[in-house]
Amino acid sequence: MASDLDFSPPEVPEPTFLENLLRYGLFLGAIFQLICVLAIIVPVPKSHEEAEPSEPRSAEVTRKPKAAALSANKRPKKEAKKKR
């Protein structure tokens, strides 16, 4: 009875080219996704050169473009004709 048991490894076919391509493509996709997630989580410090040119703007400078943008969107009202 002990001689009837077969302990040899099962026969597994070799993976085809397309299976290998799919396998490594999935690995590359997973690595790319991890890099993208890490890019969102880990903050990147801004360089010193980019931070210098930005100057604080006064409140008046920031209000003027908003007012100009609002008035540009509105149509001018028609003047009422005088009745004679």
N, CA, C and O atoms as a MOPAC input file, in Angstrom:
PM7 MOZYME 1SCF
protein

 N      0.79100 1    -1.17500 1     0.00000 1
 C      0.00000 1     0.00000 1     0.00000 1
 C      0.85300 1     1.26700 1     0.00000 1
 O      0.47900 1     2.25600 1    -0.63100 1
 N      1.96900 1     1.25600 1     0.68200 1
 C      2.85600 1     2.40400 1     0.71300 1
 C      3.51500 1     2.61200 1    -0.64800 1
 O      3.88400 1     3.73500 1    -0.99300 1
 N      3.66100 1     1.57100 1    -1.39800 1
 C      4.28800 1     1.69800 1    -2.70900 1
 C      3.33700 1     2.29800 1    -3.74100 1
 O      3.79000 1     2.71600 1    -4.80600 1
 N      2.04100 1     2.35600 1    -3.46200 1
 C      1.05600 1     2.91400 1    -4.39700 1
 C      1.02500 1     4.45200 1    -4.38800 1
 O      0.54000 1     5.04700 1    -5.35100 1
 N      1.52600 1     5.11200 1    -3.33500 1
 C      1.47600 1     6.57400 1    -3.24000 1
 C      2.54400 1     7.20000 1    -4.13300 1
 O      3.69200 1     6.75700 1    -4.14900 1
 N      2.15200 1     8.23300 1    -4.87400 1
 C      3.07500 1     8.92300 1    -5.78200 1
 C      3.35200 1    10.32400 1    -5.22500 1
 O      2.46700 1    11.18000 1    -5.22500 1
 N      4.58100 1    10.55500 1    -4.75200 1
 C      4.95000 1    11.83800 1    -4.15900 1
 C      5.71800 1    12.73000 1    -5.11800 1
 O      6.35400 1    13.68900 1    -4.68100 1
 N      5.68000 1    12.44800 1    -6.38800 1
 C      6.37600 1    13.29500 1    -7.36400 1
 C      5.58500 1    14.60200 1    -7.55200 1
 O      4.36400 1    14.61000 1    -7.39800 1
 N      6.27200 1    15.70000 1    -7.88300 1
 C      5.56600 1    16.98100 1    -8.06100 1
 C      4.62000 1    16.90900 1    -9.26800 1
 O      4.89100 1    16.20400 1   -10.24000 1
 N      3.51600 1    17.64500 1    -9.18800 1
 C      2.56800 1    17.59900 1   -10.30600 1
 C      3.16700 1    18.26000 1   -11.54900 1
 O      4.02000 1    19.14300 1   -11.45600 1
 N      2.71100 1    17.82100 1   -12.67700 1
 C      3.22300 1    18.37100 1   -13.93200 1
 C      2.52900 1    19.70300 1   -14.20300 1
 O      1.31300 1    19.76000 1   -14.38600 1
 N      3.32700 1    20.77300 1   -14.22500 1
 C      2.80800 1    22.12500 1   -14.48600 1
 C      3.38100 1    22.56700 1   -15.82500 1
 O      4.59700 1    22.54900 1   -16.01500 1
 N      2.52600 1    22.96000 1   -16.74600 1
 C      3.05100 1    23.39300 1   -18.05200 1
 C      3.81800 1    24.70900 1   -17.92200 1
 O      3.52400 1    25.53800 1   -17.06000 1
 N      4.78800 1    24.87500 1   -18.78400 1
 C      5.57000 1    26.11400 1   -18.80100 1
 C      4.65900 1    27.27200 1   -19.23600 1
 O      3.83200 1    27.10500 1   -20.13300 1
 N      4.81000 1    28.45100 1   -18.59900 1
 C      3.96800 1    29.58800 1   -19.00600 1
 C      4.30400 1    30.03600 1   -20.42600 1
 O      5.46400 1    30.02100 1   -20.83900 1
 N      3.28300 1    30.43000 1   -21.15400 1
 C      3.48200 1    30.88400 1   -22.53000 1
 C      3.99400 1    32.31400 1   -22.53100 1
 O      4.07700 1    32.96000 1   -21.48600 1
 N      4.33400 1    32.79700 1   -23.71400 1
 C      4.84300 1    34.16500 1   -23.86100 1
 C      3.79800 1    35.17400 1   -23.41000 1
 O      4.13500 1    36.13000 1   -22.71200 1
 N      2.53400 1    34.98500 1   -23.79200 1
 C      1.48300 1    35.92600 1   -23.41200 1
 C      1.23900 1    35.92000 1   -21.91000 1
 O      0.96600 1    36.96800 1   -21.32500 1
 N      1.33200 1    34.74900 1   -21.27700 1
 C      1.17400 1    34.68400 1   -19.82500 1
 C      2.29900 1    35.43400 1   -19.11500 1
 O      2.06200 1    36.13900 1   -18.13300 1
 N      3.51900 1    35.27800 1   -19.61600 1
 C      4.64900 1    36.01300 1   -19.04800 1
 C      4.48200 1    37.51900 1   -19.26000 1
 O      4.74800 1    38.31300 1   -18.35800 1
 N      4.04200 1    37.90100 1   -20.44900 1
 C      3.83600 1    39.30900 1   -20.74400 1
 C      2.77400 1    39.90800 1   -19.81300 1
 O      2.95000 1    41.00800 1   -19.29100 1
 N      1.69700 1    39.19000 1   -19.61600 1
 C      0.63800 1    39.63900 1   -18.71700 1
 C      1.14500 1    39.72800 1   -17.27600 1
 O      0.84100 1    40.68400 1   -16.56200 1
 N      1.90100 1    38.74800 1   -16.86600 1
 C      2.41100 1    38.72300 1   -15.48900 1
 C      3.31900 1    39.91600 1   -15.21600 1
 O      3.14000 1    40.61600 1   -14.22000 1
 N      4.29800 1    40.15200 1   -16.09800 1
 C      5.23100 1    41.25100 1   -15.87000 1
 C      4.56400 1    42.60700 1   -16.11100 1
 O      4.93600 1    43.59800 1   -15.48300 1
 N      3.60300 1    42.65800 1   -16.99600 1
 C      2.85600 1    43.90000 1   -17.19400 1
 C      2.07000 1    44.28200 1   -15.95800 1
 O      1.99000 1    45.45800 1   -15.60500 1
 N      1.48900 1    43.29100 1   -15.29700 1
 C      0.76400 1    43.56600 1   -14.05100 1
 C      1.71600 1    44.03100 1   -12.95500 1
 O      1.36900 1    44.90700 1   -12.16300 1
 N      2.91200 1    43.45000 1   -12.90300 1
 C      3.89500 1    43.90800 1   -11.92500 1
 C      4.28900 1    45.35700 1   -12.18600 1
 O      4.37300 1    46.15700 1   -11.25400 1
 N      4.52800 1    45.69500 1   -13.44500 1
 C      4.90700 1    47.06900 1   -13.77700 1
 C      3.77000 1    48.04200 1   -13.47400 1
 O      4.01200 1    49.14900 1   -12.99300 1
 N      2.54100 1    47.63700 1   -13.75200 1
 C      1.39700 1    48.48700 1   -13.44300 1
 C      1.25400 1    48.72300 1   -11.95400 1
 O      0.93100 1    49.83300 1   -11.53100 1
 N      1.48700 1    47.70500 1   -11.16100 1
 C      1.40400 1    47.84900 1    -9.70100 1
 C      2.49500 1    48.77700 1    -9.17800 1
 O      2.24800 1    49.59300 1    -8.29000 1
 N      3.69300 1    48.65400 1    -9.72400 1
 C      4.78700 1    49.53700 1    -9.31000 1
 C      4.47100 1    50.98100 1    -9.69200 1
 O      4.72800 1    51.89600 1    -8.91100 1
 N      3.92000 1    51.19100 1   -10.87700 1
 C      3.54900 1    52.53400 1   -11.31900 1
 C      2.48900 1    53.13100 1   -10.39800 1
 O      2.57100 1    54.30600 1   -10.04000 1
 N      1.50500 1    52.33600 1   -10.01500 1
 C      0.46600 1    52.82900 1    -9.11000 1
 C      1.04300 1    53.19000 1    -7.75200 1
 O      0.65200 1    54.19800 1    -7.16300 1
 N      1.96400 1    52.38400 1    -7.24800 1
 C      2.59300 1    52.70800 1    -5.96700 1
 C      3.37200 1    54.01600 1    -6.04900 1
 O      3.34500 1    54.81200 1    -5.11000 1
 N      4.06100 1    54.24400 1    -7.15200 1
 C      4.80300 1    55.48900 1    -7.33400 1
 C      3.84000 1    56.67500 1    -7.36900 1
 O      4.12100 1    57.71700 1    -6.77600 1
 N      2.71400 1    56.52600 1    -8.05400 1
 C      1.72900 1    57.60800 1    -8.11900 1
 C      1.14000 1    57.91200 1    -6.74700 1
 O      0.97800 1    59.07900 1    -6.39200 1
 N      0.82100 1    56.89600 1    -5.98300 1
 C      0.26500 1    57.10600 1    -4.64400 1
 C      1.30100 1    57.76600 1    -3.74700 1
 O      0.96500 1    58.66700 1    -2.97800 1
 N      2.54600 1    57.33600 1    -3.83100 1
 C      3.59300 1    57.95300 1    -3.02500 1
 C      3.83200 1    59.40400 1    -3.42900 1
 O      4.15500 1    60.23200 1    -2.57700 1
 N      3.68100 1    59.72400 1    -4.70200 1
 C      3.84900 1    61.10500 1    -5.15400 1
 C      2.76200 1    62.00300 1    -4.57300 1
 O      3.00100 1    63.18700 1    -4.33700 1
 N      1.59100 1    61.46200 1    -4.34500 1
 C      0.51300 1    62.25200 1    -3.75000 1
 C      0.73400 1    62.40500 1    -2.24400 1
 O      0.49900 1    63.47800 1    -1.68800 1
 N      1.18000 1    61.34700 1    -1.59100 1
 C      1.32400 1    61.36800 1    -0.13500 1
 C      2.54500 1    62.17300 1     0.30100 1
 O      2.45000 1    62.98200 1     1.22400 1
 N      3.68400 1    61.96300 1    -0.34600 1
 C      4.93200 1    62.59800 1     0.06400 1
 C      5.00700 1    63.99300 1    -0.54700 1
 O      5.00000 1    64.12900 1    -1.77000 1
 N      5.08000 1    65.03900 1     0.29000 1
 C      5.17500 1    66.39600 1    -0.26000 1
 C      6.57800 1    66.66500 1    -0.80000 1
 O      7.57300 1    66.21700 1    -0.23000 1
 N      6.64100 1    67.39600 1    -1.89900 1
 C      7.91600 1    67.74600 1    -2.49900 1
 C      8.18300 1    69.21300 1    -2.17700 1
 O      7.36200 1    70.06500 1    -2.51600 1
 N      9.30600 1    69.53600 1    -1.53100 1
 C      9.57800 1    70.93600 1    -1.20400 1
 C      9.82600 1    71.74700 1    -2.47700 1
 O     10.47900 1    71.29100 1    -3.41600 1
 N      9.27700 1    72.97500 1    -2.47300 1
 C      9.48400 1    73.84800 1    -3.62800 1
 C     10.91000 1    74.38100 1    -3.59600 1
 O     11.49200 1    74.57300 1    -2.52900 1
 N     11.45700 1    74.61500 1    -4.77000 1
 C     12.81300 1    75.13800 1    -4.83200 1
 C     12.83000 1    76.59300 1    -4.39000 1
 O     11.80700 1    77.27400 1    -4.46100 1
 N     13.95900 1    77.06700 1    -3.94600 1
 C     14.10300 1    78.42600 1    -3.42100 1
 C     13.89500 1    79.46000 1    -4.52700 1
 O     13.39700 1    80.55300 1    -4.25800 1
 N     14.26500 1    79.13600 1    -5.75200 1
 C     14.14200 1    80.07800 1    -6.86700 1
 C     12.68800 1    80.38900 1    -7.18500 1
 O     12.36700 1    81.52600 1    -7.53300 1
 N     11.81800 1    79.42500 1    -7.07600 1
 C     10.41200 1    79.64000 1    -7.39200 1
 C      9.71500 1    80.45100 1    -6.31200 1
 O      8.75400 1    81.16300 1    -6.60500 1
 N     10.17900 1    80.36100 1    -5.05900 1
 C      9.50600 1    81.03400 1    -3.95000 1
 C      9.81000 1    82.52900 1    -3.91300 1
 O      8.97200 1    83.29500 1    -3.43700 1
 N     10.96300 1    82.97700 1    -4.38800 1
 C     11.34900 1    84.38600 1    -4.30900 1
 C     10.50600 1    85.32800 1    -5.15600 1
 O     10.08300 1    86.35700 1    -4.63000 1
 N     10.23000 1    85.05300 1    -6.43200 1
 C      9.52300 1    86.03400 1    -7.25400 1
 C      8.10600 1    86.34000 1    -6.78900 1
 O      7.58100 1    87.40700 1    -7.10800 1
 N      7.48400 1    85.46000 1    -6.06100 1
 C      6.11200 1    85.71900 1    -5.64500 1
 C      6.10900 1    86.79400 1    -4.56700 1
 O      6.75800 1    86.65400 1    -3.53000 1
 N      5.37300 1    87.86600 1    -4.82500 1
 C      5.26500 1    88.96900 1    -3.88300 1
 C      3.86600 1    88.99600 1    -3.30700 1
 O      2.90200 1    88.67400 1    -4.00100 1
 N      3.74400 1    89.37900 1    -2.04000 1
 C      2.39700 1    89.49200 1    -1.48500 1
 C      1.64000 1    90.62600 1    -2.14400 1
 O      2.16600 1    91.72900 1    -2.29200 1
 N      0.41800 1    90.35800 1    -2.53800 1
 C     -0.39000 1    91.37100 1    -3.21800 1
 C     -1.26000 1    92.09100 1    -2.20500 1
 O     -1.67300 1    91.52000 1    -1.19600 1
 N     -1.52400 1    93.33000 1    -2.48900 1
 C     -2.39800 1    94.08400 1    -1.59300 1
 C     -3.84100 1    93.69100 1    -1.86700 1
 O     -4.14700 1    93.08200 1    -2.89200 1
 N     -4.71700 1    94.04400 1    -0.94800 1
 C     -6.13000 1    93.69300 1    -1.08700 1
 C     -6.75200 1    94.41800 1    -2.27700 1
 O     -7.64000 1    93.87900 1    -2.93700 1
 N     -6.29400 1    95.62800 1    -2.54900 1
 C     -6.85600 1    96.40500 1    -3.66000 1
 C     -6.54900 1    95.74300 1    -5.00100 1
 O     -7.40300 1    95.71100 1    -5.88700 1
 N     -5.34700 1    95.22000 1    -5.15200 1
 C     -4.95200 1    94.60500 1    -6.42100 1
 C     -5.78400 1    93.36000 1    -6.67400 1
 O     -6.18000 1    93.10500 1    -7.81200 1
 N     -6.05500 1    92.58500 1    -5.64200 1
 C     -6.82600 1    91.35800 1    -5.83700 1
 C     -8.30800 1    91.65600 1    -6.05700 1
 O     -8.99000 1    90.87100 1    -6.71500 1
 N     -8.82200 1    92.75400 1    -5.53400 1
 C    -10.23600 1    93.06400 1    -5.69800 1
 C    -10.54200 1    93.61300 1    -7.09000 1
 O    -11.61300 1    93.34300 1    -7.63500 1
 N     -9.64400 1    94.35600 1    -7.65600 1
 C     -9.91000 1    94.97600 1    -8.95600 1
 C    -10.17200 1    93.95700 1   -10.05600 1
 O    -11.14600 1    94.12300 1   -10.79100 1
 N     -9.35700 1    92.90200 1   -10.21500 1
 C     -9.66600 1    91.93600 1   -11.28400 1
 C    -10.99800 1    91.23600 1   -11.06400 1
 O    -11.68900 1    90.91600 1   -12.03200 1
 N    -11.37500 1    90.99200 1    -9.81100 1
 C    -12.65200 1    90.34000 1    -9.56400 1
 C    -13.79500 1    91.23600 1   -10.00000 1
 O    -14.75400 1    90.77600 1   -10.62100 1
 N    -13.69200 1    92.51700 1    -9.67200 1
 C    -14.74700 1    93.45300 1   -10.04900 1
 C    -14.81100 1    93.59200 1   -11.56700 1
 O    -15.89900 1    93.67400 1   -12.13700 1
 N    -13.66500 1    93.61800 1   -12.21700 1
 C    -13.64300 1    93.73100 1   -13.67400 1
 C    -14.23500 1    92.48100 1   -14.31500 1
 O    -14.93500 1    92.57200 1   -15.32400 1
 N    -13.96300 1    91.33500 1   -13.74300 1
 C    -14.49500 1    90.08800 1   -14.29200 1
 C    -16.00800 1    90.03100 1   -14.11800 1
 O    -16.70700 1    89.55200 1   -15.01100 1
 N    -16.52200 1    90.49800 1   -13.01200 1
 C    -17.96400 1    90.48600 1   -12.79600 1
 C    -18.67100 1    91.44300 1   -13.74400 1
 O    -19.71800 1    91.11300 1   -14.30200 1
 N    -18.09700 1    92.63100 1   -13.92800 1
 C    -18.76200 1    93.59900 1   -14.79800 1
 C    -18.65800 1    93.17800 1   -16.26200 1
 O    -19.52100 1    93.54300 1   -17.06100 1
 N    -17.64800 1    92.43600 1   -16.62900 1
 C    -17.50200 1    91.99200 1   -18.01200 1
 C    -18.56700 1    90.96300 1   -18.36500 1
 O    -18.97900 1    90.87200 1   -19.52100 1
 N    -19.01700 1    90.18900 1   -17.38600 1
 C    -20.01700 1    89.16400 1   -17.63800 1
 C    -21.42900 1    89.73300 1   -17.74600 1
 O    -22.29100 1    89.14300 1   -18.39700 1
 N    -21.66400 1    90.88000 1   -17.10600 1
 C    -23.00100 1    91.45800 1   -17.12400 1
 C    -23.21700 1    92.24300 1   -18.40000 1
 O    -22.29500 1    92.86200 1   -18.93200 1
 N    -24.45700 1    92.20800 1   -18.88600 1
 C    -24.80700 1    93.00800 1   -20.05900 1
 C    -25.14100 1    94.41900 1   -19.59600 1
 O    -25.69300 1    94.61100 1   -18.51300 1
 N    -24.80900 1    95.39000 1   -20.41200 1
 C    -25.22100 1    96.75100 1   -20.04600 1
 C    -26.74800 1    96.87100 1   -20.16700 1
 O    -27.35600 1    96.37400 1   -21.11400 1
 N    -27.33300 1    97.53300 1   -19.19600 1
 C    -28.78200 1    97.67000 1   -19.18800 1
 C    -29.20400 1    98.68500 1   -20.25200 1
 O    -28.50900 1    99.66800 1   -20.50600 1
 N    -30.34700 1    98.42300 1   -20.85800 1
 C    -30.86400 1    99.37100 1   -21.83700 1
 C    -31.45300 1   100.57000 1   -21.10000 1
 O    -32.10200 1   100.43300 1   -20.06200 1
 N    -31.21000 1   101.73200 1   -21.66100 1
 C    -31.78000 1   102.92400 1   -21.05500 1
 C    -33.23900 1   103.03700 1   -21.43100 1
 O    -33.61400 1   102.77800 1   -22.57400 1
 N    -34.05500 1   103.41900 1   -20.48500 1
 C    -35.48000 1   103.55500 1   -20.75000 1
 C    -35.71200 1   104.81500 1   -21.58700 1
 O    -35.12500 1   105.86500 1   -21.32500 1
 N    -36.57400 1   104.69300 1   -22.59500 1
 C    -36.86800 1   105.84300 1   -23.44600 1
 C    -37.79000 1   106.78700 1   -22.70600 1
 O    -38.71000 1   106.36600 1   -22.00400 1
 N    -37.53000 1   108.04500 1   -22.87300 1
 C    -38.38000 1   109.05900 1   -22.24300 1
 C    -39.67900 1   109.16900 1   -23.00500 1
 O    -39.69200 1   109.22000 1   -24.23500 1
 N    -40.75100 1   109.20500 1   -22.27900 1
 C    -42.06600 1   109.39100 1   -22.90800 1
 C    -42.34200 1   110.86600 1   -23.04500 1
 O    -42.10900 1   111.63200 1   -22.11000 1
 N    -42.84000 1   111.27900 1   -24.20500 1
 C    -43.12100 1   112.69400 1   -24.42900 1
 C    -44.58200 1   112.96700 1   -24.43200 1
 O    -44.99500 1   114.11300 1   -24.60900 1

